[in-house]
Amino acid sequence: VLEKGPDRVYSAESLSLDFGDAGDVGFRLHTIKGDWNYVYTYKEGGYDNSGIQLAYHDEGGDPPQILPAKLGFASGTYDVSFNIDTALLTLTAK
């Protein structure tokens, strides 16, 4: 769980993140506890670091994950922050 800080930036420190051997394991950013349909995910077009957008996922199955390994991140310990106004996700390796 990311904690709300000043200026609508949510963050957590020293999270151990495992992106899987094939880089196909990620995470989701949900906006409302208990309402799993609203999720932040990559903008249409894939994993080119073009940004993150809020999407409503009402289809069957799981909503898409953010897959940091697709952007070159390795499994490890990270500080994570997400600015909800600019939709900027930052992973800082520890």
C-alpha positions, 0 to 999 in steps of 0.5 A, spaced: 500 500 500 502 506 498 501 512 503 498 518 501 503 524 502 503 531 500 501 534 493 497 527 492 504 523 491 503 516 494 509 512 496 512 507 499 520 505 501 524 499 501 519 494 497 522 488 495 519 487 488 520 481 484 518 481 476 519 474 475 524 470 471 521 472 464 519 479 466 512 478 466 510 479 473 508 486 475 503 490 479 497 494 479 495 501 482 488 501 484 484 508 486 479 505 490 480 500 496 474 494 494 473 497 487 478 493 483 475 496 476 479 502 476 486 501 475 492 505 473 495 502 467 500 503 461 497 508 455 495 504 449 501 502 445 505 498 450 511 499 454 515 504 451 515 509 457 509 513 454 506 514 461 500 511 465 493 513 465 487 511 469 482 506 466 476 502 467 476 495 466 470 492 466 472 486 462 472 479 465 479 477 467 484 481 471 486 488 469 493 489 466 499 490 470 504 495 470 511 491 468 517 494 470 521 489 467 519 491 460 522 498 461 529 495 463 528 494 471 530 488 474 527 485 481 530 488 487 528 493 492 525 499 490 522 506 493 516 507 489 512 513 488 506 515 484 504 522 483 496 521 482 496 528 478 501 527 473 500 519 473 508 519 474 510 513 477 517 513 479 521 506 482 528 508 485 533 502 486 535 501 493 
